[in-house]
Amino acid sequence: MVYPEDWDAAVVTEARFPLDGAYAAKGRRYMREVRRAIEAYWYATMEDPEAAALEVRRVASAVNVLDEAVFCNQHGDAYRSHRASTPLGRVVMGLELIRNCEEHSPVLFDGLLVPGAHFGIPMSMGPTRLRVVYDWSRYADMPDDYVNIDASAPEPQKRARGEAQDAYRKEVEGRPVVDTLFDAVNFFQQLDPQLVVEAPPIVRWAFAESTGLESLVEVPDTDPQMDPPTQHLVYRPTGLDLYEVFLLDIACHNSDRRSADWPAWDKTMKRRKVGLVHQAKNRNPPGRAREIRFRLIEDGKVIGYSGITEESHTLGEPWAERTRQVSNDVGRGYVYFVRVGETEVPLQRSGNQDVEAAQDGRDLLADLPDAGDRPGMDIPWLKLLEENPDLYLPTRARAASPG
């Protein structure tokens, strides 16, 4: 793999919170530790979940040193205020939760890293390995003894400050681990450009394989991760922590963020999907029409409807929409209807983005039952669709679904 020739390190023209003296020296040292640990984590994703968790704990600890021992000590409340007011700063605060719980909690939490995609890495002298893409655990899935705060404990004994827990929930949980690590790098480099180092050299190979270890008696000559053990070890390049991190190509895909200069993939995709949802909402749904079967009632108010799509006289997939979206669709000429016996009574807009199914002076929508807790038709499902574009888009125009 060859780095792009035009790759450039992050450029910051003015230090927001410049470091000097001992703070600057410590800041440079622990920024190097962040780089070393990110590289180590990257290669640990080829091993096992425990190896990955051990290395990512190193990153969280180094980030905490930069945060508390360096920037907090030199710049105090002004720095803390800035950190809490920016998304990247809140990522740093969220990583504090990991550092504190991993280093101080007696509980071993095996679910800290959630495995996602697995990419095969062919080896010329051994079986194919897998690189795993890990996401951070949801806060709700963490054990109580891992994160709970004893209100009576003095601040130094608390494993997780409330603001760190809040930051983790808002900026870290469920995100790709690599994205959050590079967010932390970006945050500190934007504070003081002296933490930015040179662009990396060209590296053509992400790793080397070896079986000739007879002279290296201190290194085991088998890989214990293999079953049965094989005469096969993988080496990674050294010395790259002296340069800006550009993760080497280990069966990489477009979704892998490999540089702090690159945007966070998950947030980029979220923005893209928000755009797709907006487009889909401005086009008619698929199918000939939608039959409304239930009202979605929250706190005594109708907030939406759910039902089944009708496609050429056959019933298709279930759907759920807010009242405003139903009204907008009807305004574009799409048919929503209430069935009474063999009769289909179409909806009409009734002003202020309301709708009605008028028949003999009655609004038939008022006679529909509440969806209650019917799976795929109820309010929790509506809100799940709203929170997850990948689930919502297929219920709208199919052309809008991401490929």
C-alpha positions in Angstrom: 0.0 0.0 0.0 1.3 3.5 -0.8 0.1 6.6 1.0 -1.4 9.3 -1.1 1.4 11.7 -2.2 -0.7 14.7 -1.4 -1.5 13.5 2.2 -0.9 16.3 4.6 -1.0 16.5 8.4 -3.6 18.6 10.2 -2.8 22.2 9.8 -3.7 24.5 12.7 -2.6 28.2 12.3 -3.3 29.4 15.8 -3.1 27.7 19.2 -6.3 28.1 21.2 -4.8 26.7 24.3 -1.0 26.8 23.8 1.2 24.7 26.0 4.6 25.8 27.3 7.4 24.6 29.4 6.8 21.3 31.2 3.2 21.1 29.9 4.4 21.2 26.3 7.0 18.5 26.9 4.5 16.2 28.6 1.9 17.0 25.9 4.3 16.0 23.1 5.3 12.8 24.9 1.7 11.6 25.5 0.6 12.6 22.0 3.2 10.1 20.9 1.8 7.6 23.2 -1.7 8.2 21.7 -0.2 7.5 18.2 1.6 4.4 19.4 -1.5 3.0 21.1 -3.8 3.7 18.1 -1.3 1.8 15.8 -1.2 -1.0 18.4 -5.0 -1.1 18.6 -5.2 -1.3 14.8 -3.1 -4.4 14.7 -4.8 -5.9 17.7 -8.0 -6.0 15.7 -6.4 -9.0 13.9 -6.0 -10.9 17.2 -8.9 -11.2 19.6 -11.4 -8.9 21.5 -9.3 -8.9 24.6 -6.1 -7.8 22.8 -8.1 -5.0 21.2 -9.6 -3.9 24.5 -6.2 -3.8 26.1 -4.7 -1.6 23.5 -7.7 0.7 23.3 -7.4 1.2 27.1 -3.9 2.5 26.4 -5.3 5.1 24.1 -8.0 6.2 26.6 -5.3 6.5 29.4 -3.0 8.6 27.2 -5.9 10.8 26.2 -6.7 11.3 29.9 -3.2 12.4 30.6 -3.3 15.0 27.9 -6.8 16.1 29.1 -6.3 16.3 32.8 -2.5 16.4 33.5 -1.7 18.7 30.6 -4.4 21.0 29.4 -6.6 21.1 32.5 -3.6 21.9 34.7 -2.3 24.7 32.4 -5.6 26.2 31.3 -8.1 25.3 34.0 -11.7 26.3 33.7 -11.4 28.0 30.3 -10.2 24.7 28.9 -12.9 22.7 30.6 -15.6 25.0 29.3 -14.3 24.7 25.7 -14.0 20.9 26.1 -17.6 20.6 27.2 -18.9 22.9 24.4 -17.5 21.0 21.4 -18.3 17.5 20.0 -14.7 16.5 19.8 -14.1 17.7 23.4 -17.1 15.6 24.5 -15.5 12.6 22.8 -12.5 13.1 25.1 -14.7 13.3 28.1 -16.5 10.2 27.0 -13.2 8.3 26.7 -12.5 9.3 30.3 -15.4 6.9 31.3 -13.5 4.1 29.6 -10.2 5.0 31.3 -11.7 5.3 34.7 -13.8 2.2 34.6 -11.1 0.0 33.1 -8.5 1.2 35.6 -10.5 1.4 38.7 -13.5 -0.9 38.5 -13.1 -4.5 39.8 -15.5 -5.7 37.1 -14.3 -7.2 33.9 -16.6 -6.0 31.1 -16.1 -8.3 28.1 -18.7 -6.4 26.1 -16.9 -3.1 26.0 -16.0 -3.6 22.3 -18.8 -4.8 20.1 -17.6 -6.7 17.0 -19.1 -5.6 13.7 -17.7 -6.3 10.2 -15.0 -9.0 9.8 -12.6 -8.6 6.9 -10.5 -11.6 5.7 -6.7 -11.0 5.5 -5.0 -13.7 3.3 -1.7 -14.8 4.5 0.9 -16.3 2.1 2.3 -18.7 4.8 -0.7 -19.4 7.0 -4.5 -19.5 7.3 -6.5 -16.4 6.6 -6.9 -14.1 9.5 -9.7 -11.7 10.2 -9.6 -8.0 11.1 -12.6 -7.0 13.1 -14.3 -3.6 13.1 -15.3 -2.8 16.7 -17.9 -0.3 18.0 -18.1 1.0 21.5 -20.7 -0.7 23.8 -24.0 1.1 24.5 -24.0 2.8 27.9 -27.2 0.9 28.8 -25.4 -2.4 28.3 -22.6 -1.6 30.7 -22.7 -3.5 34.1 -23.8 -1.4 37.1 -20.6 -2.1 39.0 -18.7 -0.8 36.0 -20.2 2.7 35.8 -22.2 3.5 38.9 -21.4 6.5 41.0 -21.5 6.3 44.8 -22.9 9.7 45.7 -21.1 9.6 49.0 -17.7 8.9 47.5 -15.1 11.8 47.2 -14.5 12.9 43.7 -11.1 11.1 43.2 -12.8 7.8 44.1 -15.6 8.1 41.6 -15.0 5.8 38.6 -17.0 8.0 36.3 -18.1 11.6 36.7 -21.6 12.4 35.6 -20.5 14.6 32.8 -18.2 11.8 31.4 -21.1 9.4 31.4 -23.3 11.9 29.6 -20.6 12.6 27.1 -20.1 8.9 26.5 -23.8 8.5 25.8 -23.9 11.4 23.4 -20.6 11.2 21.5 -19.1 7.8 22.0 -21.5 4.8 22.5 -22.2 2.8 19.4 -19.6 4.6 17.3 -16.7 2.9 15.5 -13.8 2.9 18.0 -11.3 4.2 15.4 -13.4 7.2 14.7 -13.5 8.3 18.3 -9.7 7.8 18.7 -9.1 10.1 15.8 -11.6 12.6 17.1 -9.5 12.8 20.3 -6.3 13.4 18.2 -8.1 16.1 16.3 -9.3 17.8 19.4 -5.8 18.2 21.0 -4.1 19.2 17.7 -6.7 21.9 17.2 -5.8 23.3 20.7 -2.1 23.5 20.0 -0.4 22.9 16.6 2.9 21.8 18.2 1.2 18.5 18.8 1.1 17.9 15.1 4.1 16.1 13.7 5.3 15.3 10.2 3.4 13.3 7.6 4.3 9.7 7.5 6.7 8.1 5.1 5.6 5.8 2.3 5.1 2.3 3.6 4.4 -0.3 1.0 3.5 -3.3 3.2 1.1 -3.3 6.2 2.8 -6.3 7.8 5.5 -9.0 7.2 5.3 -12.7 7.8 8.0 -14.9 9.1 8.7 -18.5 10.1 12.5 -18.3 10.5 12.7 -17.6 14.2 15.3 -20.0 15.3 17.8 -17.3 16.2 15.2 -15.3 18.1 14.9 -17.5 21.1 13.0 -14.9 23.1 10.2 -14.9 20.6 7.8 -18.0 20.5 8.1 -19.9 17.2 4.3 -20.6 17.1 1.2 -18.4 16.9 -0.9 -19.6 19.9 -4.0 -18.0 18.4 -4.1 -20.6 15.7 -5.6 -24.0 16.3 -3.5 -26.0 15.9 -0.5 -23.6 16.5 1.4 -22.8 13.4 5.0 -21.8 12.5 3.7 -18.4 11.6 4.0 -14.9 13.1 3.0 -11.4 11.8 5.1 -8.3 12.3 4.1 -4.8 12.0 6.3 -1.8 11.0 7.9 0.1 13.8 8.8 3.7 14.3 5.5 5.0 12.8 4.5 6.7 16.0 7.1 9.4 15.3 4.8 10.6 12.5 1.1 11.5 12.1 -1.0 8.3 12.2 -2.1 6.9 8.8 -3.3 3.4 9.5 -1.8 0.9 7.1 -4.0 -1.0 4.6 -5.0 -4.2 6.3 -7.9 -5.3 4.0 -9.3 -1.7 4.3 -12.7 -0.6 3.1 -14.1 2.9 2.5 -15.7 2.8 5.9 -12.4 2.6 7.6 -11.1 5.9 8.9 -7.4 5.8 8.7 -6.3 9.4 9.5 -7.3 12.1 11.9 -7.5 14.3 8.8 -10.4 12.2 7.4 -13.9 13.0 8.5 -15.6 10.5 10.9 -17.2 7.9 8.6 -20.2 7.3 10.9 -21.1 11.0 11.1 -20.5 11.5 7.4 -22.9 8.6 6.7 -25.4 10.0 9.2 -25.4 13.3 7.4 -25.8 11.5 4.1 -28.6 9.4 5.4 -30.3 12.5 6.8 -30.2 13.9 3.3 -31.6 10.7 1.9 -34.4 10.7 4.4 -35.3 14.3 3.5 -35.4 13.3 -0.2 -37.5 10.2 0.5 -40.0 12.3 2.6 -40.5 14.6 -0.4 -41.4 11.7 -2.7 -44.4 9.5 -2.6 -44.1 6.1 -0.9 -43.9 2.9 -2.9 -47.1 1.0 -3.8 -50.5 2.0 -5.1 -51.8 3.2 -1.8 -51.5 2.8 2.0 -54.3 1.5 4.1 -54.5 3.1 7.6 -55.3 0.6 10.3 -54.2 2.2 13.5 -53.8 5.5 15.2 -50.6 6.3 17.1 -51.6 8.0 20.3 -49.2 9.6 22.8 -50.3 11.5 25.8 -53.9 11.6 24.5 -52.9 13.1 21.2 -52.8 11.4 17.7 -49.2 11.8 16.5 -49.3 9.5 13.6 -50.8 6.5 11.8 -49.7 3.0 10.8 -51.0 0.3 8.4 -50.2 -1.8 5.3 -49.1 -0.8 1.9 -51.3 -2.0 -1.0 -49.5 -3.0 -4.2 -51.7 -4.0 -7.1 -54.4 -5.5 -4.9 -51.9 -7.3 -2.7 -50.8 -6.3 0.7 -47.2 -5.3 1.1 -45.0 -4.1 4.0 -46.2 -2.4 7.1 -45.5 1.3 7.6 -45.7 4.0 10.3 -45.6 7.8 9.8 -46.2 11.0 11.6 -49.4 12.9 10.9 -47.6 15.7 9.2 -45.9 13.2 6.8 -49.2 11.6 5.9 -50.6 15.0 5.2 -47.7 15.9 3.0 -48.0 12.7 1.0 -51.7 13.3 0.5 -51.0 16.8 -0.6 -48.7 15.3 -3.4 -51.6 13.1 -4.5 -50.6 9.9 -2.8 -53.6 7.8 -1.6 -54.1 6.9 2.0 -57.4 5.3 2.9 -59.5 3.8 5.6 -61.4 0.6 4.7 -65.0 0.2 5.7 -66.3 -3.1 4.5 -65.5 -3.2 0.8 -65.3 0.6 0.5 -62.0 2.5 0.5 -62.5 6.0 2.0 -59.5 8.2 0.9 -57.9 10.8 3.2 -58.1 14.5 2.5 -56.2 17.4 4.0 -58.2 19.3 6.5 -56.0 22.3 7.1 -53.0 22.9 9.4 -51.5 19.7 8.1 -54.3 17.6 9.5 -56.0 14.8 7.6 -59.5 13.2 7.7 -61.4 10.3 6.1 -64.8 12.0 5.7 -67.9 9.9 5.2 -71.5 11.0 6.0 -70.2 13.9 8.1 -67.9 11.7 10.2 -64.1 11.4 10.3 -63.5 7.7 10.1 -60.0 8.1 11.4 -61.5 8.8 14.8 -63.0 5.2 14.8 -59.6 3.5 14.3 -58.1 1.7 17.3 -54.9 2.7 19.0 -52.0 0.7 17.8 -51.1 -0.1 21.4 -48.1 -2.4 21.5 -48.5 -4.1 18.1 -45.0 -4.9 16.8 -44.2 -3.0 13.6 -47.2 -0.7 14.0 -46.8 1.0 17.3 -45.1 4.2 18.6 -41.9 2.5 19.6 -41.5 1.3 16.1 -42.2 4.7 14.7 -39.5 6.2 16.9 -37.1 3.4 16.0 -37.6 4.2 12.3 -37.0 7.9 13.0 -33.7 7.1 14.8 -32.5 4.6 12.2 -32.5 5.7 8.5 -31.5 2.3 7.4 -34.8 0.9 8.7 -37.0 3.9 7.6 -35.7 4.4 4.0 -37.0 1.0 2.7 -40.5 1.9 3.8 -40.3 5.0 1.5 -39.3 5.2 -2.2 -37.0 2.3 -2.8 -34.7 4.4 -5.0 -33.8 6.5 -1.9 -32.4 3.5 0.0 -28.6 3.7 0.3 -26.6 1.2 -1.7 
